[in-house]
């Protein structure tokens, strides 16, 4: 057995241990942020319409983006911010929907999507899932299989004009408060998850792997992290991606 093989076996064993003790570890999003991944979601309407002609339809599902963790209203979340910016840039109406979940693992997200009616009406579907699976030290193989099946389902059920945006899992150490050893493993895992997602997108029609803008100093207001500011930037970015797709 080579030293590389021993390191690989040790890495896998440690991931299994971390998965077992996961409930005991307090993972916080962004250094100093009081809101955890398990924070609640808004209780107002998770859908809306910005009136205008030739209405576009968009869906944001999974992860922080779909759940709007950390804000008081879905109107402060990514889907509504995406819709507002897309309406402004195209001059068209936009109907938006956000699929919420307080524990947005990929399996739960997939079940929510499969239960939705009218997937064929959406012009843009943003799938932001994998962060919770990463922080739960999920199996790479099982996660990849689940993602592949879900993307195939979406590709089959959506219209020919639809664009499916898969959000790339970021380098995790900038988002959680953990020690250097666990942080290094999470960073390595995030690269593995991203590579799996890239391969799944490459073999599935209409899908695009997109990296959202990273957290920056402007996301902190009076020294405190603001999800509302981050979601506004993410919504603006996604609108630019969608507008480019329409123009192309």
TIRO-920887 format. One record per residue: residue in three letters; x, z, y of N, C-alpha, C, O in turn. Coordinates in steps of 0.1 Angstrom, whole numbers, padded with zeros to 4 digits, always signed. Atoms other than C-alpha are relative to their C-alpha. Last residue first. Layout:
BEGIN
ALAXZYXZYXZYXZY...
//
This chain:
BEGIN
UNK-0007+0009+0009-0283-0272+0350-0009-0008-0008-0004-0016-0017UNK-0006+0012-0007-0302-0259+0379+0007-0010-0009+0007-0022-0006UNK+0012+0008-0005-0324-0237+0356+0006-0012+0007+0001-0024+0005UNK+0006+0007+0012-0293-0224+0338-0011-0009+0004-0012-0021-0001UNK-0010+0010+0004-0275-0216+0371-0006-0008-0012-0004-0020-0013UNK+0001+0010-0010-0306-0197+0383+0009-0012-0004+0006-0024-0002UNK+0013+0007+0003-0306-0177+0351-0002-0012+0009-0006-0023+0005UNK-0002+0007+0012-0269-0167+0355-0012-0009-0003-0011-0020-0007UNK-0009+0011-0002-0274-0159+0391+0002-0008-0012+0004-0020-0012UNK+0008+0010-0008-0305-0138+0383+0009-0012+0003+0004-0024+0002UNK+0007+0007+0010-0284-0119+0357-0009-0011+0006-0011-0022+0000UNK-0009+0008+0009-0259-0110+0383-0008-0008-0010-0006-0020-0011UNK-0005+0011-0008-0285-0098+0408+0008-0009-0008+0007-0021-0007UNK+0011+0009-0002-0302-0077+0381+0004-0012+0008+0000-0023+0005UNK+0003+0008+0012-0269-0062+0371-0011-0010+0001-0010-0021-0004UNK-0011+0010+0002-0261-0053+0407-0002-0008-0013+0001-0020-0013UNK+0002+0010-0011-0295-0037+0412+0011-0010-0001+0008-0022+0000UNK+0011+0009+0005-0292-0019+0378-0002-0011+0011-0005-0022+0007UNK-0005+0008+0011-0259-0003+0390-0010-0011-0005-0006-0022-0007UNK-0010+0009-0007-0274+0009+0423+0006-0010-0011+0007-0022-0008UNK+0008+0009-0008-0304+0024+0405+0009-0011+0006+0006-0022+0006UNK+0004+0011+0008-0281+0040+0379-0008-0011+0008-0007-0023+0005UNK+0014+0005-0002-0265+0060+0407-0003-0012-0010+0002-0023-0008UNK+0003+0013+0006-0234+0081+0399-0015-0004+0002-0023+0005+0000UNK+0007+0000+0013-0229+0110+0423-0003-0014-0005-0006-0023+0003UNK-0008-0006+0010-0202+0113+0450-0007+0001-0014-0001+0004-0024UNK-0003-0013-0004-0225+0106+0479+0006+0008-0012+0004+0020-0014UNK+0006-0003-0013-0237+0075+0461+0002+0014+0003-0003+0023-0004UNK+0000-0014-0002-0215+0062+0432-0005+0002+0015+0001-0003+0024UNK+0011-0006+0008-0223+0027+0420-0001+0015+0002-0010+0021-0004UNK+0013+0002-0008-0201+0013+0449-0012+0006-0008-0023+0007-0002UNK+0001-0011-0009-0170+0027+0431-0014+0000+0008-0019+0010+0012UNK-0010-0001-0010-0174+0004+0402-0003+0011+0010-0014+0017+0009UNK+0002-0010-0009-0191+0001+0368+0011+0000+0011+0023-0001+0007UNK-0004-0014+0004-0184-0032+0352-0004+0010+0011-0007+0006+0022UNK-0011-0006-0009-0203-0064+0359+0002+0015-0004-0007+0022-0008UNK+0005-0005-0012-0223-0075+0328+0011+0005+0009+0022+0009+0004UNK-0005-0013-0003-0205-0096+0301-0006+0004+0014-0004-0003+0024UNK-0003-0002-0015-0225-0125+0288+0004+0014+0002-0002+0024-0003UNK-0006-0014-0001-0228-0138+0252+0005+0001+0014+0013-0007+0019UNK-0011+0000-0008-0252-0169+0252+0005+0015+0002-0003+0023+0005UNK-0005-0014-0003-0279-0178+0228+0014-0001+0007+0022-0010+0005UNK+0006-0006-0012-0299-0210+0228+0005+0014+0004+0000+0020+0013UNK+0004+0008-0012-0289-0221+0193-0006+0009+0011-0012+0019+0008UNK+0014+0000-0003-0272-0196+0170-0004-0007+0012+0001-0004+0023UNK+0006+0007+0011-0237-0201+0154-0016-0001+0002-0023-0006-0006UNK-0006+0013+0001-0217-0192+0186-0008-0008-0011-0008-0021-0010UNK+0005+0008-0011-0240-0163+0194+0005-0015-0002-0003-0024+0000UNK+0015+0002+0003-0234-0146+0160-0006-0010+0011-0014-0018+0008UNK+0001+0009+0012-0196-0152+0164-0015-0003-0002-0018-0014-0006UNK-0005+0013-0004-0196-0137+0199-0002-0010-0011-0007-0021-0009UNK+0011+0006-0008-0217-0107+0187+0004-0014+0005-0005-0023+0005UNK+0011+0003+0009-0192-0100+0159-0012-0006+0008-0017-0016+0003UNK-0004+0012+0008-0163-0103+0184-0011-0004-0010-0014-0015-0012UNK+0000+0012-0009-0180-0079+0208+0003-0013-0007-0003-0023-0005UNK+0014+0003-0002-0187-0053+0180-0001-0013+0009-0010-0022+0006UNK+0005+0006+0013-0150-0055+0170-0015-0004+0002-0019-0014-0003UNK-0005+0013+0002-0139-0051+0206-0005-0006-0013-0008-0018-0013UNK+0007+0008-0009-0162-0021+0211+0005-0015-0001-0003-0024+0001UNK+0013+0004+0006-0148-0006+0179-0008-0009+0010-0014-0018+0005UNK-0003+0010+0011-0112-0007+0193-0014-0004-0006-0015-0016-0009UNK-0004+0012-0006-0125+0010+0225+0003-0011-0010+0000-0023-0008UNK+0012+0007-0006-0144+0035+0205+0004-0013+0007-0004-0022+0006UNK+0007+0006+0011-0113+0043+0184-0013-0007+0006-0016-0018+0001UNK-0008+0012+0005-0092+0048+0216-0008-0007-0012-0008-0019-0012UNK+0001+0010-0009-0118+0071+0231+0006-0013-0004+0001-0024-0003UNK+0013+0006+0002-0120+0092+0200-0002-0012+0009-0008-0022+0006UNK+0001+0006+0014-0083+0098+0201-0013-0007-0002-0013-0019-0006UNK-0008+0013+0001-0081+0102+0239-0001-0006-0013-0001-0019-0014UNK-0014-0001+0001-0109+0128+0241+0007-0013-0002+0001-0023-0005UNK-0005-0004+0013-0144+0120+0251+0015+0001+0001+0021-0003+0011UNK-0010-0011-0001-0164+0115+0283+0004+0005-0014-0003+0013-0020UNK+0003-0012+0007-0181+0081+0282+0011+0011+0002+0023+0007+0005UNK+0014-0004-0001-0184+0050+0302-0003+0013-0006-0014+0019-0004UNK+0004-0002-0014-0149+0039+0311-0014+0005+0001-0018+0008+0013UNK-0007-0012-0006-0137+0045+0275-0004+0002+0014-0002+0014+0019UNK+0008-0012-0001-0163+0020+0262+0006+0012+0007-0001+0021+0012UNK-0010-0009+0004-0148-0014+0268-0005+0014+0003-0008+0018+0014UNK-0013-0002-0008-0180-0032+0273+0010+0009-0007+0007+0015-0017UNK-0003-0014+0000-0206-0044+0247+0013+0002+0008+0023-0004+0004UNK-0012-0004+0007-0215-0080+0256+0003+0015+0002+0002+0020+0013UNK-0010-0007-0009-0250-0086+0267+0011+0005-0009+0010+0012-0019UNK-0005-0011+0007-0268-0113+0247+0011+0007+0008+0021+0001+0012UNK-0012-0006-0005-0287-0137+0269+0003+0012-0008-0004+0022-0008UNK-0001-0014+0005-0313-0159+0252+0014+0005+0004+0024+0000+0000UNK-0014-0004+0001-0322-0190+0272+0000+0015-0004-0006+0023+0001UNK-0004-0014-0002-0355-0206+0266+0015+0002+0000+0022-0006-0007UNK-0006-0002-0013-0363-0243+0272+0006+0014+0002+0013+0017+0012UNK-0013+0007-0001-0368-0251+0235+0007+0002+0013+0019+0001+0014UNK+0002+0015-0003-0394-0224+0233+0014-0006+0001+0024+0000+0002UNK+0001+0003-0014-0388-0191+0215-0001-0015+0003+0002-0023-0006UNK+0013-0004-0005-0397-0181+0179-0001-0004+0015-0012-0003+0021UNK+0011+0007+0006-0369-0199+0161-0013+0002+0007-0021-0007+0008UNK-0002+0014-0002-0341-0188+0184-0011-0008-0006-0015-0018+0000UNK+0003+0004-0013-0355-0153+0185+0002-0015+0003-0006-0021+0010UNK+0014-0001-0003-0356-0150+0148-0004-0004+0014-0013-0011+0016UNK+0007+0011+0007-0321-0164+0144-0015+0001+0002-0021-0010+0004UNK-0002+0012-0008-0309-0139+0170-0006-0012-0006-0011-0021+0001UNK+0008-0001-0012-0325-0110+0151+0002-0013+0009-0008-0018+0014UNK+0014+0003+0003-0311-0120+0118-0009+0000+0012-0018-0008+0013UNK+0002+0014+0004-0276-0123+0132-0014-0003-0003-0019-0014+0001UNK+0000+0008-0012-0279-0089+0150-0002-0015-0004-0009-0022+0003UNK+0012-0003-0007-0290-0071+0118-0001-0009+0013-0011-0015+0016UNK+0011+0006+0007-0262-0087+0098-0013+0001+0007-0021-0008+0008UNK-0002+0014-0001-0236-0078+0124-0011-0007-0007-0016-0017-0002UNK+0004+0003-0014-0249-0042+0126+0001-0015+0002-0008-0021+0008UNK+0014-0001-0001-0247-0039+0088-0005-0004+0014-0016-0010+0015UNK+0006+0010+0009-0212-0052+0086-0015+0000+0002-0021-0010+0003UNK-0001+0013-0006-0199-0032+0116-0008-0011-0008-0014-0019-0002UNK-0007+0010+0008-0214+0000+0102+0001-0013+0007-0009-0019+0011UNK+0008+0008+0010-0226+0023+0129+0009-0009-0008+0020-0012-0003UNK-0010+0005+0010-0203+0047+0147-0007-0007-0012-0004-0004-0023UNK+0004-0006+0013-0232+0063+0165+0009-0003-0011+0007+0001-0023UNK-0002-0014-0002-0216+0055+0199-0005+0008-0013-0002+0020-0014UNK-0015-0003-0001-0213+0019+0188+0002+0015+0001+0011+0020-0006UNK-0006+0002+0013-0249+0018+0176+0015+0003+0000+0020+0009-0009UNK+0005-0011+0008-0261+0032+0209+0006+0000-0014+0010+0010-0019UNK-0007-0012-0005-0240+0006+0228-0004+0013-0008+0005+0020-0012UNK-0013-0002+0006-0252-0022+0206+0007+0012+0004+0015+0018-0003UNK+0000-0010+0010-0282-0037+0224+0014+0001-0007+0021-0009-0007UNK-0011-0010-0003-0288-0055+0256+0000+0011-0010-0006+0021-0008UNK-0001-0009+0011-0309-0086+0247+0012+0009+0003+0024+0004+0002UNK-0013-0007-0001-0319-0105+0278+0000+0011-0011-0008+0020-0011UNK+0001-0013+0007-0347-0130+0271+0014+0006+0000+0024+0000-0004UNK-0013-0008+0001-0352-0158+0296-0002+0013-0008-0012+0020-0004UNK-0011+0009-0004-0379-0185+0297+0014+0006-0002+0024-0001-0005UNK-0011-0004-0008-0404-0165+0278+0010-0010+0003+0014-0018-0006UNK+0003+0002-0015-0437-0180+0267+0012+0004+0008+0012+0000+0020UNK-0002+0013-0005-0426-0185+0231-0002-0003+0014+0001-0014+0019UNK-0015+0002-0002-0422-0148+0225+0002-0014+0005+0012-0017+0013UNK-0003+0009-0011-0460-0146+0229+0015-0001+0003+0018-0004+0015UNK+0007+0013+0000-0467-0115+0209+0005-0009+0011+0010-0003+0021UNK+0005+0005-0013-0442-0087+0204-0007-0013-0003-0004-0021-0011UNK+0014-0004-0001-0438-0069+0170-0007-0006+0013-0019-0005+0015UNK+0008+0007+0010-0406-0087+0161-0015+0003+0001-0023-0004-0004UNK+0001+0014-0003-0391-0076+0194-0009-0007-0010-0017-0016-0006UNK+0009+0002-0011-0399-0039+0188-0002-0015+0004-0013-0019+0007UNK+0014-0002+0004-0385-0040+0153-0009-0002+0012-0020-0007+0010UNK+0005+0011+0008-0353-0056+0165-0014+0001-0004-0022-0008-0004UNK+0002+0011-0009-0349-0029+0192-0005-0013-0007-0014-0019-0003UNK+0012-0003-0007-0353-0002+0166-0004-0011+0010-0015-0015+0011UNK+0011+0001+0010-0327-0018+0143-0013+0003+0007-0023-0004+0004UNK+0004+0014+0002-0304-0023+0173-0012-0002-0009-0020-0010-0007UNK-0009+0006+0011-0304+0013+0183-0005-0014-0003-0017-0017+0000UNK+0000+0014+0002-0322+0020+0216+0010-0005-0010+0019-0013-0006UNK-0011+0000+0009-0330+0057+0214+0002-0014-0004-0002-0018-0015UNK-0009-0010-0004-0353+0063+0244+0012+0002-0010+0021+0010-0007UNK-0002-0008+0012-0369+0029+0240+0010+0011+0004+0020+0009+0011UNK-0007-0012-0001-0383+0005+0265+0002+0007-0013-0005+0004-0023UNK+0004-0008+0012-0392-0031+0264+0009+0012-0001+0021+0012-0002UNK-0011-0008+0006-0390-0045+0299-0005+0008-0012-0015+0015-0011UNK+0004-0010+0009-0413-0073+0311+0013+0007-0005+0023+0001-0008UNK-0011-0007+0007-0411-0097+0340-0006+0011-0009-0016+0017-0007UNK+0006-0010+0007-0433-0124+0355+0010+0007-0009+0018+0000-0016UNK-0007-0006+0012-0415-0144+0381-0008+0011-0006-0012+0021+0001UNK+0005-0013+0005-0430-0167+0408+0008+0004-0013+0013-0004-0020UNK+0011+0000+0009-0408-0194+0422-0005+0014-0003+0002+0024-0001UNK+0012+0002-0007-0386-0197+0453-0012-0001-0009-0023-0005-0005UNK+0007+0013+0004-0356-0202+0431-0012-0003+0008-0017-0015+0008UNK-0010+0011+0001-0331-0177+0446-0007-0013-0004-0002-0024+0000UNK-0006+0003-0013-0357-0152+0458+0009-0012+0000+0008-0020+0009UNK+0011+0006-0008-0378-0153+0426+0006-0004+0014+0002-0014+0019UNK+0003+0013+0005-0346-0148+0406-0011-0007+0008-0010-0019+0011UNK-0011+0009-0004-0335-0119+0427-0002-0014-0004+0001-0024+0003UNK+0000+0001-0015-0369-0101+0424+0011-0010+0004+0008-0019+0013UNK+0012+0009-0004-0371-0109+0386+0000-0002+0015-0002-0013+0020UNK-0002+0013+0005-0336-0095+0378-0011-0009+0006-0008-0020+0011UNK-0010+0005-0010-0343-0064+0399+0004-0014-0003+0006-0022+0006UNK+0007+0003-0013-0376-0060+0379+0011-0005+0011+0008-0014+0018UNK+0009+0011+0001-0358-0064+0346-0007-0003+0013-0007-0015+0017UNK-0006+0013+0000-0328-0043+0355-0010-0011+0000-0008-0021+0007UNK-0008+0004+0012-0346-0011+0364+0004-0014+0001+0002-0022+0011UNK-0014-0003-0003-0357+0003+0398+0009-0005-0011+0022-0005-0010UNK-0002+0009-0011-0392-0012+0394+0015+0002+0006+0020-0007+0013UNK-0005+0013+0005-0391+0004+0360+0002-0010+0012+0010-0019+0010UNK+0010+0011+0001-0395+0037+0378+0006-0013-0005+0018-0015-0003UNK+0014-0006+0001-0378+0071+0379-0010-0011-0002-0022-0007-0005UNK+0007+0003-0013-0342+0059+0371-0015+0005-0002-0020+0006-0014UNK-0006-0006-0012-0317+0072+0345-0007-0003+0013-0002+0002+0024UNK-0004-0014+0001-0325+0050+0315+0006+0005+0014+0014-0003+0020UNK-0001-0005-0013-0341+0017+0324+0003+0015+0000-0003+0023+0008UNK+0006-0013-0001-0349+0011+0288-0001+0006+0014-0009+0015+0016UNK+0014+0000+0004-0342-0026+0287-0008+0013+0003-0019+0013+0007UNK+0007+0010-0008-0310-0025+0306-0015-0001-0003-0023-0001+0007UNK+0003-0006-0013-0297+0008+0292-0009-0010+0008-0018-0006+0015UNK-0010-0006-0008-0300-0006+0257-0004+0006+0013-0016+0008+0015UNK-0011-0007+0006-0327-0029+0244+0010+0006+0010+0010+0002+0021UNK+0003-0009+0011-0350-0055+0259+0013+0006-0006+0023+0000-0007UNK-0013-0008+0001-0352-0075+0291-0003+0011-0011-0012+0019-0009UNK+0000-0012+0008-0379-0102+0290+0013+0006+0000+0023+0000-0003UNK-0012-0006+0005-0384-0130+0315-0003+0013-0007-0012+0021-0003UNK+0003-0012+0008-0412-0154+0324+0013+0005-0006+0021-0002-0012UNK-0010-0002+0010-0409-0180+0352-0003+0013-0007-0009+0022-0001UNK-0005-0013+0004-0440-0189+0372+0010+0000-0011+0007-0007-0021UNK-0008+0004+0011-0445-0224+0386+0008+0012-0006+0020+0013-0006UNK+0004+0012+0008-0458-0211+0419+0009-0002-0011+0020+0004-0012UNK-0006+0012-0005-0454-0176+0433-0004-0011-0009-0011-0009-0019UNK+0009+0012-0001-0464-0140+0427+0008-0012+0006+0017-0010+0014UNK-0003+0004-0013-0438-0115+0415-0007-0013+0003-0003-0023-0003UNK+0001+0014-0004-0455-0101+0384+0004-0001+0015-0002+0006+0023UNK+0005+0003-0014-0450-0068+0366+0001-0015+0003+0006-0023-0005UNK+0002+0015-0002-0440-0051+0334-0006-0002+0014-0011+0007+0020UNK-0013+0006+0003-0428-0016+0323-0001-0016+0001+0006-0023-0006UNK+0002+0013+0006-0457+0002+0340+0014-0007-0002+0022-0008+0007UNK+0009+0009-0006-0449+0038+0348+0000-0013-0007+0006-0015-0018UNK+0013+0000+0006-0434+0064+0325-0010-0009+0007-0022-0008+0005UNK+0011-0001-0009-0397+0059+0332-0014+0000-0007-0015-0005-0018UNK+0002+0013-0007-0372+0065+0304-0012+0002+0009-0020+0011+0008UNK+0013+0006+0001-0358+0098+0291-0001-0013+0008+0008-0017+0016UNK+0009-0003-0011-0321+0106+0288-0013-0008-0002-0014-0018-0008UNK+0013-0004+0006-0306+0102+0253-0010+0004+0011-0020+0009+0009UNK+0007+0011+0007-0277+0081+0266-0014+0004-0005-0022-0005-0006UNK-0006+0004+0013-0268+0110+0289-0008-0012-0005-0018-0016+0000UNK+0009+0006+0009-0275+0114+0326+0007-0005-0012+0017-0012-0012UNK+0008-0010+0007-0254+0140+0345-0009-0007-0011-0013+0001-0019UNK+0014+0003-0001-0227+0114+0354-0008+0010-0008-0004+0013-0019UNK+0006-0008-0010-0192+0129+0360-0015-0003+0001-0022+0004+0009UNK-0006-0013-0002-0174+0101+0341-0007+0008+0011-0009+0002+0022UNK-0008+0000-0012-0197+0073+0333+0005+0014+0003-0003+0024+0003UNK-0003+0013-0006-0224+0077+0306+0007+0003+0013+0002+0010+0022UNK+0006+0002-0013-0221+0111+0289+0004-0014+0005+0015-0018+0003UNK-0005+0013-0007-0214+0115+0252-0008-0002+0013-0020-0003+0013UNK+0008+0003-0012-0220+0152+0242+0007-0013+0006+0016-0012+0014UNK-0009+0005-0011-0206+0154+0206-0009-0004+0012-0018-0012+0010UNK-0007-0011-0006-0225+0176+0181+0008-0004+0012+0013+0004+0020UNK+0010-0008-0008-0250+0149+0171+0006+0012+0008+0000+0017+0017UNK+0005+0006-0012-0221+0126+0162-0010+0009+0008-0009+0009+0020UNK+0001-0010-0010-0206+0150+0137-0005-0005+0013-0005+0002+0023UNK+0007-0012+0005-0214+0128+0107-0001+0011+0011-0011+0018+0011UNK+0014+0003+0001-0206+0096+0125-0007+0012-0005-0019+0014+0000UNK+0006-0001-0013-0173+0111+0136-0015-0003-0001-0022+0002+0007UNK+0000-0014-0005-0163+0118+0100-0007+0001+0013-0016+0010+0015UNK+0010-0006+0008-0172+0083+0089-0002+0014+0004-0013+0019+0006UNK+0012+0005-0006-0151+0069+0118-0012+0006-0008-0022+0010-0002UNK+0002-0008-0013-0122+0091+0107-0013-0004+0006-0021+0004+0011UNK+0004-0014+0003-0124+0077+0072-0004+0008+0012-0013+0016+0012UNK+0013+0000+0005-0124+0041+0085-0005+0014-0004-0017+0018-0001UNK+0009+0003-0011-0094+0048+0107-0014+0000-0005-0023+0006+0001UNK+0001-0012-0008-0075+0064+0078-0010-0001+0012-0018+0008+0015UNK+0008-0009+0008-0082+0034+0056-0002+0013+0008-0013+0019+0008UNK+0013+0005+0000-0069+0011+0083-0010+0009-0008-0021+0011-0004UNK+0006-0003-0013-0038+0032+0090-0015-0005+0000-0024+0002+0005UNK+0002-0014-0001-0030+0032+0052-0007+0004+0014-0016+0012+0014UNK+0011-0004+0009-0034-0005+0050-0004+0014+0001-0016+0018+0002UNK+0012+0006-0006-0012-0011+0080-0012+0004-0008-0022+0007-0002UNK+0004-0009-0011+0015+0012+0065-0013-0004+0007-0021+0004+0011UNK-0008+0001-0012+0014-0010+0034-0004+0010+0010-0015+0016+0009UNK+0009+0000-0012+0000+0000+0000+0009+0000+0013+0018+0008+0014
//
